[in-house]
Amino acid sequence: MKEGIHPKYHEVEARCACGATWKTRSTKPELHLEICSNCHPFFTGRQKLIDTEGRVERFTKKFGAQTSESRKKAAKIKKETPAAAR
């Protein structure tokens, strides 16, 4: 290996937004993470919406919070009303 071309390898404490910390090694002096294995939905089994720009709220405002129950009810009402009344 050539001398002087490799970055320094630090022992750092990684911090997640959920508050979890652990020791690791990195070329960066500090590690701040948004999501880790303690809070990631794949590992926890819980669904967590990560919405930093308000996209989910804009979507629900525009299209409403639709569920399968409300769609079935709307389809049933549409089917029961006569075509002339629509």
TIVO-2410 file (N, C-alpha, C; in nm, 3 decimals):
# residues 86
REC num residu      c1      c2      c3 atome chaine
REC   1      M   0.084  -0.119   0.000     N      A
REC   1      M   0.000   0.000   0.000    CA      A
REC   1      M   0.088   0.124   0.000     C      A
REC   2      K   0.043   0.224  -0.072     N      A
REC   2      K   0.118   0.349  -0.077    CA      A
REC   2      K   0.098   0.427   0.051     C      A
REC   3      E   0.200   0.495   0.094     N      A
REC   3      E   0.193   0.576   0.214    CA      A
REC   3      E   0.129   0.711   0.183     C      A
REC   4      G   0.049   0.764   0.275     N      A
REC   4      G  -0.004   0.899   0.267    CA      A
REC   4      G  -0.125   0.919   0.177     C      A
REC   5      I  -0.181   0.814   0.116     N      A
REC   5      I  -0.298   0.834   0.030    CA      A
REC   5      I  -0.428   0.782   0.094     C      A
REC   6      H  -0.417   0.711   0.203     N      A
REC   6      H  -0.535   0.653   0.267    CA      A
REC   6      H  -0.588   0.746   0.376     C      A
REC   7      P  -0.722   0.757   0.389     N      A
REC   7      P  -0.778   0.843   0.494    CA      A
REC   7      P  -0.757   0.782   0.632     C      A
REC   8      K  -0.763   0.867   0.733     N      A
REC   8      K  -0.749   0.819   0.871    CA      A
REC   8      K  -0.875   0.740   0.907     C      A
REC   9      Y  -0.855   0.636   0.984     N      A
REC   9      Y  -0.963   0.545   1.023    CA      A
REC   9      Y  -0.988   0.564   1.171     C      A
REC  10      H  -1.099   0.630   1.208     N      A
REC  10      H  -1.129   0.667   1.346    CA      A
REC  10      H  -1.222   0.565   1.411     C      A
REC  11      E  -1.210   0.553   1.543     N      A
REC  11      E  -1.310   0.479   1.620    CA      A
REC  11      E  -1.413   0.582   1.664     C      A
REC  12      V  -1.539   0.565   1.619     N      A
REC  12      V  -1.644   0.664   1.644    CA      A
REC  12      V  -1.763   0.601   1.712     C      A
REC  13      E  -1.848   0.686   1.766     N      A
REC  13      E  -1.974   0.642   1.823    CA      A
REC  13      E  -2.085   0.687   1.728     C      A
REC  14      A  -2.154   0.591   1.666     N      A
REC  14      A  -2.263   0.621   1.573    CA      A
REC  14      A  -2.389   0.650   1.654     C      A
REC  15      R  -2.462   0.754   1.615     N      A
REC  15      R  -2.585   0.794   1.684    CA      A
REC  15      R  -2.700   0.796   1.585     C      A
REC  16      C  -2.810   0.734   1.624     N      A
REC  16      C  -2.931   0.732   1.542    CA      A
REC  16      C  -3.028   0.838   1.593     C      A
REC  17      A  -3.123   0.877   1.510     N      A
REC  17      A  -3.224   0.974   1.551    CA      A
REC  17      A  -3.314   0.920   1.662     C      A
REC  18      C  -3.325   0.787   1.672     N      A
REC  18      C  -3.409   0.727   1.777    CA      A
REC  18      C  -3.338   0.727   1.912     C      A
REC  19      G  -3.208   0.758   1.915     N      A
REC  19      G  -3.135   0.764   2.041    CA      A
REC  19      G  -3.038   0.649   2.061     C      A
REC  20      A  -3.040   0.551   1.975     N      A
REC  20      A  -2.948   0.437   1.988    CA      A
REC  20      A  -2.806   0.480   1.952     C      A
REC  21      T  -2.709   0.429   2.025     N      A
REC  21      T  -2.568   0.458   1.996    CA      A
REC  21      T  -2.490   0.328   2.000     C      A
REC  22      W  -2.381   0.320   1.924     N      A
REC  22      W  -2.292   0.206   1.924    CA      A
REC  22      W  -2.156   0.249   1.871     C      A
REC  23      K  -2.056   0.172   1.906     N      A
REC  23      K  -1.918   0.203   1.864    CA      A
REC  23      K  -1.890   0.129   1.733     C      A
REC  24      T  -1.822   0.199   1.644     N      A
REC  24      T  -1.780   0.142   1.517    CA      A
REC  24      T  -1.657   0.216   1.469     C      A
REC  25      R  -1.609   0.183   1.351     N      A
REC  25      R  -1.494   0.253   1.294    CA      A
REC  25      R  -1.536   0.313   1.161     C      A
REC  26      S  -1.482   0.432   1.131     N      A
REC  26      S  -1.520   0.502   1.010    CA      A
REC  26      S  -1.410   0.599   0.969     C      A
REC  27      T  -1.414   0.641   0.843     N      A
REC  27      T  -1.321   0.744   0.797    CA      A
REC  27      T  -1.372   0.882   0.832     C      A
REC  28      K  -1.498   0.892   0.873     N      A
REC  28      K  -1.553   1.021   0.917    CA      A
REC  28      K  -1.542   1.029   1.069     C      A
REC  29      P  -1.519   1.147   1.123     N      A
REC  29      P  -1.502   1.158   1.269    CA      A
REC  29      P  -1.633   1.141   1.347     C      A
REC  30      E  -1.750   1.166   1.285     N      A
REC  30      E  -1.879   1.151   1.353    CA      A
REC  30      E  -1.978   1.085   1.258     C      A
REC  31      L  -2.068   1.003   1.313     N      A
REC  31      L  -2.175   0.941   1.234    CA      A
REC  31      L  -2.309   0.972   1.299     C      A
REC  32      H  -2.397   1.040   1.228     N      A
REC  32      H  -2.533   1.068   1.273    CA      A
REC  32      H  -2.628   1.007   1.170     C      A
REC  33      L  -2.709   0.912   1.212     N      A
REC  33      L  -2.797   0.839   1.122    CA      A
REC  33      L  -2.943   0.873   1.146     C      A
REC  34      E  -3.026   0.861   1.043     N      A
REC  34      E  -3.170   0.885   1.057    CA      A
REC  34      E  -3.243   0.759   1.102     C      A
REC  35      I  -3.194   0.643   1.060     N      A
REC  35      I  -3.263   0.518   1.090    CA      A
REC  35      I  -3.160   0.408   1.110     C      A
REC  36      C  -3.187   0.319   1.205     N      A
REC  36      C  -3.094   0.209   1.234    CA      A
REC  36      C  -3.174   0.080   1.251     C      A
REC  37      S  -3.107  -0.026   1.289     N      A
REC  37      S  -3.176  -0.155   1.304    CA      A
REC  37      S  -3.269  -0.156   1.425     C      A
REC  38      N  -3.253  -0.063   1.519     N      A
REC  38      N  -3.344  -0.057   1.634    CA      A
REC  38      N  -3.478   0.007   1.599     C      A
REC  39      C  -3.480   0.091   1.495     N      A
REC  39      C  -3.605   0.161   1.462    CA      A
REC  39      C  -3.652   0.136   1.319     C      A
REC  40      H  -3.580   0.057   1.239     N      A
REC  40      H  -3.620   0.030   1.102    CA      A
REC  40      H  -3.738  -0.067   1.101     C      A
REC  41      P  -3.842  -0.040   1.019     N      A
REC  41      P  -3.962  -0.126   1.018    CA      A
REC  41      P  -3.933  -0.272   0.983     C      A
REC  42      F  -3.833  -0.299   0.901     N      A
REC  42      F  -3.802  -0.437   0.865    CA      A
REC  42      F  -3.759  -0.516   0.988     C      A
REC  43      F  -3.682  -0.456   1.076     N      A
REC  43      F  -3.630  -0.527   1.193    CA      A
REC  43      F  -3.728  -0.524   1.311     C      A
REC  44      T  -3.808  -0.418   1.323     N      A
REC  44      T  -3.898  -0.406   1.437    CA      A
REC  44      T  -4.034  -0.470   1.412     C      A
REC  45      G  -4.076  -0.480   1.286     N      A
REC  45      G  -4.208  -0.535   1.255    CA      A
REC  45      G  -4.317  -0.432   1.264     C      A
REC  46      R  -4.285  -0.308   1.297     N      A
REC  46      R  -4.383  -0.200   1.305    CA      A
REC  46      R  -4.365  -0.110   1.183     C      A
REC  47      Q  -4.477  -0.058   1.134     N      A
REC  47      Q  -4.466   0.035   1.023    CA      A
REC  47      Q  -4.454   0.175   1.078     C      A
REC  48      K  -4.360   0.250   1.023     N      A
REC  48      K  -4.335   0.386   1.068    CA      A
REC  48      K  -4.319   0.471   0.943     C      A
REC  49      L  -4.406   0.570   0.927     N      A
REC  49      L  -4.397   0.657   0.810    CA      A
REC  49      L  -4.292   0.764   0.835     C      A
REC  50      I  -4.195   0.769   0.749     N      A
REC  50      I  -4.091   0.870   0.758    CA      A
REC  50      I  -4.125   0.975   0.654     C      A
REC  51      D  -4.176   1.088   0.700     N      A
REC  51      D  -4.226   1.190   0.610    CA      A
REC  51      D  -4.162   1.323   0.648     C      A
REC  52      T  -4.057   1.358   0.577     N      A
REC  52      T  -3.986   1.481   0.611    CA      A
REC  52      T  -4.039   1.601   0.536     C      A
REC  53      E  -4.106   1.581   0.424     N      A
REC  53      E  -4.151   1.694   0.344    CA      A
REC  53      E  -4.302   1.707   0.339     C      A
REC  54      G  -4.376   1.633   0.420     N      A
REC  54      G  -4.521   1.646   0.424    CA      A
REC  54      G  -4.591   1.580   0.306     C      A
REC  55      R  -4.528   1.486   0.240     N      A
REC  55      R  -4.587   1.422   0.122    CA      A
REC  55      R  -4.708   1.338   0.158     C      A
REC  56      V  -4.701   1.266   0.269     N      A
REC  56      V  -4.813   1.181   0.309    CA      A
REC  56      V  -4.933   1.268   0.343     C      A
REC  57      E  -4.912   1.377   0.415     N      A
REC  57      E  -5.023   1.465   0.451    CA      A
REC  57      E  -5.086   1.529   0.328     C      A
REC  58      R  -5.003   1.571   0.232     N      A
REC  58      R  -5.057   1.629   0.108    CA      A
REC  58      R  -5.137   1.526   0.030     C      A
REC  59      F  -5.091   1.402   0.028     N      A
REC  59      F  -5.163   1.296  -0.043    CA      A
REC  59      F  -5.298   1.270   0.022     C      A
REC  60      T  -5.300   1.258   0.156     N      A
REC  60      T  -5.428   1.230   0.223    CA      A
REC  60      T  -5.522   1.349   0.213     C      A
REC  61      K  -5.469   1.470   0.209     N      A
REC  61      K  -5.554   1.588   0.191    CA      A
REC  61      K  -5.616   1.588   0.051     C      A
REC  62      K  -5.537   1.552  -0.048     N      A
REC  62      K  -5.583   1.555  -0.187    CA      A
REC  62      K  -5.680   1.441  -0.217     C      A
REC  63      F  -5.647   1.321  -0.174     N      A
REC  63      F  -5.727   1.204  -0.208    CA      A
REC  63      F  -5.808   1.149  -0.092     C      A
REC  64      G  -5.786   1.197   0.027     N      A
REC  64      G  -5.859   1.148   0.144    CA      A
REC  64      G  -5.800   1.017   0.192     C      A
REC  65      A  -5.826   0.986   0.315     N      A
REC  65      A  -5.779   0.860   0.372    CA      A
REC  65      A  -5.877   0.751   0.333     C      A
REC  66      Q  -5.849   0.683   0.225     N      A
REC  66      Q  -5.939   0.580   0.175    CA      A
REC  66      Q  -5.900   0.446   0.234     C      A
REC  67      T  -6.001   0.371   0.274     N      A
REC  67      T  -5.979   0.236   0.322    CA      A
REC  67      T  -6.057   0.143   0.231     C      A
REC  68      S  -6.031   0.015   0.243     N      A
REC  68      S  -6.102  -0.081   0.160    CA      A
REC  68      S  -6.251  -0.081   0.195     C      A
REC  69      E  -6.282  -0.055   0.322     N      A
REC  69      E  -6.422  -0.050   0.364    CA      A
REC  69      E  -6.496   0.065   0.296     C      A
REC  70      S  -6.433   0.183   0.293     N      A
REC  70      S  -6.501   0.299   0.233    CA      A
REC  70      S  -6.514   0.281   0.082     C      A
REC  71      R  -6.418   0.218   0.017     N      A
REC  71      R  -6.429   0.193  -0.127    CA      A
REC  71      R  -6.541   0.095  -0.157     C      A
REC  72      K  -6.555  -0.011  -0.076     N      A
REC  72      K  -6.663  -0.108  -0.095    CA      A
REC  72      K  -6.798  -0.043  -0.076     C      A
REC  73      K  -6.808   0.043   0.026     N      A
REC  73      K  -6.934   0.111   0.054    CA      A
REC  73      K  -6.971   0.205  -0.062     C      A
REC  74      A  -6.875   0.278  -0.116     N      A
REC  74      A  -6.900   0.369  -0.227    CA      A
REC  74      A  -6.940   0.292  -0.353     C      A
REC  75      A  -6.877   0.178  -0.377     N      A
REC  75      A  -6.911   0.096  -0.494    CA      A
REC  75      A  -7.051   0.039  -0.480     C      A
REC  76      K  -7.090   0.001  -0.358     N      A
REC  76      K  -7.223  -0.054  -0.334    CA      A
REC  76      K  -7.329   0.052  -0.357     C      A
REC  77      I  -7.305   0.173  -0.307     N      A
REC  77      I  -7.400   0.283  -0.327    CA      A
REC  77      I  -7.413   0.317  -0.475     C      A
REC  78      K  -7.303   0.321  -0.546     N      A
REC  78      K  -7.305   0.350  -0.689    CA      A
REC  78      K  -7.380   0.242  -0.765     C      A
REC  79      K  -7.366   0.118  -0.726     N      A
REC  79      K  -7.433   0.006  -0.792    CA      A
REC  79      K  -7.583   0.008  -0.766     C      A
REC  80      E  -7.624   0.049  -0.645     N      A
REC  80      E  -7.765   0.047  -0.608    CA      A
REC  80      E  -7.846   0.163  -0.669     C      A
REC  81      T  -7.781   0.276  -0.694     N      A
REC  81      T  -7.855   0.391  -0.748    CA      A
REC  81      T  -7.881   0.367  -0.898     C      A
REC  82      P  -7.999   0.401  -0.945     N      A
REC  82      P  -8.029   0.382  -1.087    CA      A
REC  82      P  -7.947   0.477  -1.173     C      A
REC  83      A  -7.925   0.438  -1.298     N      A
REC  83      A  -7.841   0.516  -1.388    CA      A
REC  83      A  -7.906   0.651  -1.419     C      A
REC  84      A  -8.038   0.659  -1.422     N      A
REC  84      A  -8.107   0.785  -1.451    CA      A
REC  84      A  -8.089   0.886  -1.338     C      A
REC  85      A  -8.074   0.838  -1.215     N      A
REC  85      A  -8.059   0.927  -1.099    CA      A
REC  85      A  -7.919   0.986  -1.092     C      A
REC  86      R  -7.825   0.920  -1.154     N      A
REC  86      R  -7.687   0.970  -1.149    CA      A
REC  86      R  -7.674   1.082  -1.239     C      A
***
